[in-house]
């Protein structure tokens, strides 16, 4: 019985890391949630914090297990957290939330250079989610629990992933929580992948499940289309969900494409003479639209792994570009100051293409790809330019002839040596390391992205079929509000309680095996 110890944590404020546990646990957890909710961009939904006030804990009253667990997790009390976790209402979701808490604490400790605390928190979080290496490898508690549920009853395991419950102010489903915090190990589990297959082919899944029971076979769940089912429980929107929706890479491409198409249409509608600008906007929108199609190809394993590599290598490329831009600005300003001395320019000319920043970045940027511009750097290029100061000062579109100087060739040689030899080989090494890292977990990453794509397109209909089918969907929704058989049969009542009881039984078994393993060591 661990209640006396847990009560001491909450009543007397004895713990590792804070004095008054009753107040600190709420404040710390809220700060953690503010940090992790807006740093992990979700694919499906977002944390939904309850608007209700936190439950007051009376000094002589019984303390909820879930609140005691939160104190134990934040104070990094491994043994107490393990015991309380096995007694909580929904161990599966609780393990995932506890994992994110500990990861957030570990990141904070690392930023404060608390290396020992950082290691301890990561070790504690490994119990709740991912594998850790000690004397042997072992799976996390969440994965073990899902494994046991999957072996006992596949249907129960998939429904447990889609079961909504409340943990520490979060009303969420384990499946959606795993997506929004990029828990690849959890989403790549076979039960989650079977859930994706059922969502991808709902009519086939309904028929297979109906064949088991002849009674259900007479009442197949009606669908608005052959591939889109009515799932009202997924229609919960919140400001956080909208924010995270637009911070996703693919959704941002969608947004840019729509904005460009609307802008192009508006430009052509209000000023037909600006056909050139309309064509440019439509061309860029079409380019983005084709890039957006790569998301659909994630469903194909071989192509999907390559797309995942490209997507993650973009992170390395952005880091490389930050350094490259500094080199480009340094070299470009030196070129501009010595090739065109005493050059007076307008700060922001009316034509955006006449801005001086473009001429500063032009030469160093193309030098990265091997274009030398020796004629300009050495001052020997006198084609399509003028030395008449009156002409080029009054008309920014007319080029000024370059001036010969000793410094630009020396800077160009140094710049190209650093960028073409050093930085280029560094970025190649970064891409190679990223490739090897993704290759080791290629199957896991592909399963995670596959499930994300399936959930994203669960309610989407491909264009141009979306217009007539949306009208058909609306017509089918009317009888669905009257007929309960149209909706998914969510786990409620006895089935829901059986699933939670089974989770707690497996959680206690997992903790017992961990203790036996520790005693054997």
N, C-alpha and C positions, 0 to 999 in steps of 0.2 A: 504494500500500500504506500504510494508515493504522495498522497495528498498532504500529509503534514509538512513535508519538505517544500512542496509547491506552495502551500499556504504561507510558509515563512517567507518565500520570495516576494509574494504580493503584499503581505501584511506588514512585515518588518523592513522590507526593502533590502534584504541581504542578497547580494549577487555580485558577479564579476563584471564591473563596468558601469554601474549606476547605483545611486544611493536610495532613491525613492522609486521602487519598481512600479508601484500602482500608477503613477503619473508618467514616468519615463517610458514605460513600455508602449503607451499609446503615441507619445510624441515621437519616439525614435522610429516606430513602425511607419507612421505617417510620412516622416521625412524620407525614409527608405523608399516608400511607394512612390513619392513624388519624383524621386530620382530614377528608379528603374522603369516606371511606366512610360516616361518620355525619353528614355535612352534606347529602349528596345521597340523597334517599330513593328507592330503586329501585322499579320497577314489577314486575319479574319475579324477579330473583335478587340476589345480593350478592357482594361480593368474598370469595373463599375463599382465605385465606392458607395456603400449604402448611405443614404441621407439621414438615417436614424441616428440618434445619439448613442454613444457608447454605453454599454450596460455598466451600471455602478456596482462595484463589488463590496458587499458589506463585510466588516471585519470578522464577524462571527458566522457568516453565511458560507455556503458551499461554493467553492471556486470552480467555474467551468474548466474542464480539461483543456479546451482549446486555448483559453487565456493563459493557463499555466504553461502550456507548451510554447506560447509566444515568448514568454519571459525566459524560458529555458533556452530557446533558440537564440534570442538576441544576446543573452549572457554567455552563449557558447558552452552550455552545460550538456555535454554529450550524453552521458548516461541517463540523466533525468529526461532529456528530450526524447530519447529512444523509448523510454517507458511510457511517457505521455502520448507519443505518436501512435502507439499500438492501441490506445483507448479512445482516440478521437473519433468524431462522427464519420468523416470521410477521409480515410488515410491516404488515398491516391492523390486527391487534389491537395491535401495538406502537405504531403511530401514535396510536391512541386513548388508550392508557395514558400515553404521553409527553405528550399534550395535557393530560390531567388533572393530571399532575405540574407542568407549566409553569403551568397556571391556578392551582393551589394555591400555587405559589411567587409568582406575580404578586399574588394576594390577600394573601399574607403581606407582600410588599414594600409594597403599598398601605397596609396597616394600620400599617406602620412609617414611612410618609410618604417612602418611597424612590420618587419619581415616575419618575425616569429608569430605574431597574431595573425598575419595574413596566411601563413601555412596552416595554422590550427583551424582557422575558419574554412579554408578550402578542404581540409581533411574532414571536418564535420559535415560540410555540404556534400562531400562525396558519399557519405552514408545515405543521404536523402535522395541523391540522384545519380551522378555518374560514377564510373568505376574508379577505384583507387588501387594503387599497387603497393602492397606491403609484402608479406611472405608469399602471397598469391593474389591473383586477380579475382575480384568478386563484383557482381552486379549491384547496382544501387537498390535501395528499398523500393523505390517506385517501380523500377523495371521488374524486380522480383515479384512484387505484388501483381503487376499486370501479367506477368508470365503465369502465375498461379491461377489467376482468373481465366486466362486464355485456355489453359489446360483443362480447367474444370468445366467451363462453358464459354464457347466462343461468342455466342450471342450476348451473354452477360458482360463479357469483357468489352465488346464494342459499345454496348449501351452505357457501361460505366464511364467510358470516355466522353459520352455526350450527356452525362447527368449534371445538372446545374445544382450547385450548393454554395453556401456562404462560408468563407474562411477568412477571419481577421478583416472584415469589412469588404471583402471581395466576393461578389456573386458571379461565379464563373464556372465554365466547364473545363475539365482537364485537357481535352483536345484543343480547345481554343487557347487556353493558357499556354500550352506547349508551343503553339504557333506564334503567339505574340511575343514570347521571350526566346524564340529560336532554339527550343530544346530538341535538337535533332535526334539525340539518342532515344528520346521518348516517342517522338512522332514516327520514327523509322521502325518501331516495333510491329510485328506481324498483325496484331489486332488492329492497330491504327491503319495499316495498309488494307486490311480487309474492310475496314470502315470506308476507306477511300473507294474501293472497288464497288461497294454497295451504293455509294453516292454517284459513282460514275455510270453504273448500270442499275438504276433503282427498280426498273420494271422486272428485269431478270432476277434481281435479288428477292423481290416480292414473290415471284412465282416459285423460286426455290424454297423459300421459307413456308409458302403456302402448301406446297406438296407434302410437307411433313405432317400437317394437320388437315384432314379432309374437311373439317368444318370451316377453317379459315379459307380453304380453297374456294368456297362459294362466295366469300366476301372479300375479294381482292381490293386492296386500297386503291381508290380511284385517283388518277393523276390528271393534272391539268394539261400536260402534254405527255408524250411517251418517255420523256427524259427529264422533266422538271416536276418535282413533287412539291406539295404545299408544306412548308416547314415554318410555321409561324413563330416557333421559339427562336429562330435565327434572325428575326427581324428587329431586334432591339438595337436602337441607335443611341449614341451618346456623343457629346462633344469630343471626348477622347478618341472614340472610335473613328470619327470623321477626320480628326487630326492625323491619327496613325494611318488611315487609309490613304491620305494624300502624300504621306512621307514614304510610302513604298515606291520603289524604283519604277515598277511597271505602271502603277497608278499615276505617277508623275508624268510618264510618257503619254498616258491617256489624256491627262489634263492639258499638257502642252499641245498635243495634236488637236484637241477640241478648240482650244483658244486660238490656235493659228488658223483653223478652218473658219471659225467665226470672224476673226479679224480679216481674213482674205475676202470673205463674202461681204463684210461691211465696207471694206475699201472699194470693192468693185461696184457695190450698190450705190454708194454716195458719190463716187467719183469714177465713172467708167474710163476716164482718160488715164488713170493710174493702173493700167493693165500690167505693166512690168512688175510693180510691187505686189499685185495680186498673184501673179505667176510665181514670184519668189516665195510668198507665204504658203501657197499650195504645194510647192516643191518641197519645202522643209517639212510641212505636215505629212506629206506622203513618205518622206524618208523616215520620220519618226514612227509612222504607222507600220512600216515594214520591220523596224526594229522591235516594235511591240509584239509582232507575230512570233518572235523567238520564245516568248513565254509559253505559247501553246506547244512548242516542240519539246518542252521539258517532259512531256508525257512519254516521249521515246527515250529509252534509257541511254543508248549510245550517244545520241545527239544531245540529250539533256545534260549529261556529264560535261560535255564540251562547253555548253552554254553556262553551266555553273562555274567552270574554270574561268571563262571570260568575265563573268560577273564579279567574281572574287578578285581576279587580277586587276580589275578597275580600281580597287582600293589601293593596291600597290602603285598603280599608275598615278593616282591622284597625289600620293605622297611624293612620288618622283617629280611630278609637275611643279609642286611647290618649290622644290630646290631648283628646278630648271628655270622657272620664271625669274628667280633672283639672279641667276647667271645671265639670262637674256636681258634683263633690265640693266645690269651692270655693263655688259658689252654694248648694248644698243645705245645707251646714253653716251658712252665714250665715242662710239662711231659718230653719232649725231653731232657731238660737240667739236670734233676735230675734222670731220669731213665737210661739215657745213658750219664754219666758225662765224660768230656774230650774226647768227640767224634769228631774226625777230619774227615771231609767229603770233597769230591770234589764239587766245586761250581755247575758245570753243567756237570754231567756225560754224556757219549755218549748216553746211554739208558735213554730216558725221564722218564721211570717208576722208575728209581733209584734215581730220584731227592729227596732231603730231605723234600721238602714241602709236599709230599704225606704222609710220615710217621708222620709229624707234625699234619696234619689235619685229619688223619684217625681215631684215637681214639676219639677225641672230637666230630667229626661228627656223628659217630655211637652211641655215648653215648646219643645223642639227641633222638634216637629211642629206648633207653633202653638197649643197649649192654654195659655192665659195664667194661669189660677188667680188672677185678680185679687181675687176675694172672699177667698180665703185669705191672699194676700200683704198686702192692705190691712186684714185683720182684721175684715171685715164678715160673714163666714160663721159663723152660729151654729146651723146645722141639724145635727141628730144629733150633738151634742157637749155637753160639760158644762164648767162653770167650777169645779166642786167638786173641789178638789185631792184630797180623800180618796177620791173615786170613781175618778178616772183613775190615781191612784198604785197603788191596789190591784188594778185590772183593766186590763191593757195593751190589751185589745180595745176599750175605750171611748175615743173620741177626745176630746181636749182642745180647747176653743174657741180659735181664734187670737187673738193680741193685736196691736193696731194699733201700727205703729212706722214711723219715717221711712226707715230703712235698707233694708228688703226691697224696696220699689218701685224705689228707685234701683239696687240690685244687679240686680233683675230686668230693668230696662231695659238696663243695660250687658251683662248676660249674653245676652239675646236678640239684641241688636245684634251681638255677637261670634259667636254660634253660627248665627243665622239668616241673617246677611249674609255675614260673613267666612268662617267654617268651611264653611258649606254651599256657597258658591261655590268654595272651594278644592277640596272633594271632587268637585264637578262637573268642575272643570278636570282633576283627577287622573284621573277616569274617562274624560274625553275624550281625554287624552293616551294612556292605556292602550288605548283603543279604536283610535286611529290606529296605535299600535305593533303591535297584534295584526292589524289589517287589512292591514298591509304584508306580514306573514308568515302570513296566515291559512291558506293552502294547506299550508305547511310544518308549522305547528302541528297542523292537523287530521290530516295524515298520521301525525304522531308519535303522537297520542292514538288514532287508529284502530288502529295497530299494537299499542298497549298494550292496548286493549280486546280485540282478537282473541286475543292471547296469554293474557290473563286468563281469557277464556271458552273457551279451547281445550279444557279438561278439565271445564268446568262444564256441567251439564245443567239447563235451566230447571225450576223447581218448578211443579207437583207430580210431573213426570215423573222427577225425580232419584232417587226412592226405588225404583221398579221397575227403572229403567235401571242404577242402581248394582249391583243384584243381578245383572242381566244382564252387566254389565261384569266382575264378579268371576268369573262362570262362563266368560266368554270369555278371561280372563287365564290360566286353567289350561292350555289348549292352546297359548297364546302362549309360555309358558315352554319348551314342548317344540319347537314349530315356529318356526324362525327367520324364516320368511316373514311372520309377524305383525308383526315389528318393523320400524321404519324402517331403510332401507338407508343407514347412515351411511357417510361417505366414509372409507375405510380403504385401507391398502396402497398400490398404485400410483396410484389416483385421488387419494388424499390427498397423495402426494408430487408429483404433477403440478400440483395446485392450488397448493402452496407454492412450487414452482419458478416457476410462472407469476407468482405475486405478486412474487417477487424480481426477475424479468426486468422487469416493469412498474415496480417501484420504482427500478431502475437507470435505466430510460428517463426516469422523471419527474425524477430528480436531474440527469440529463444535460441535459434541456430547461431546467431552472431555471438551470443554469450557463451555457448558451448565451444565455439571456435576460439574465443579469447581464452577460455580456461585451458584448452588443449595447448595453446601457445605457452 
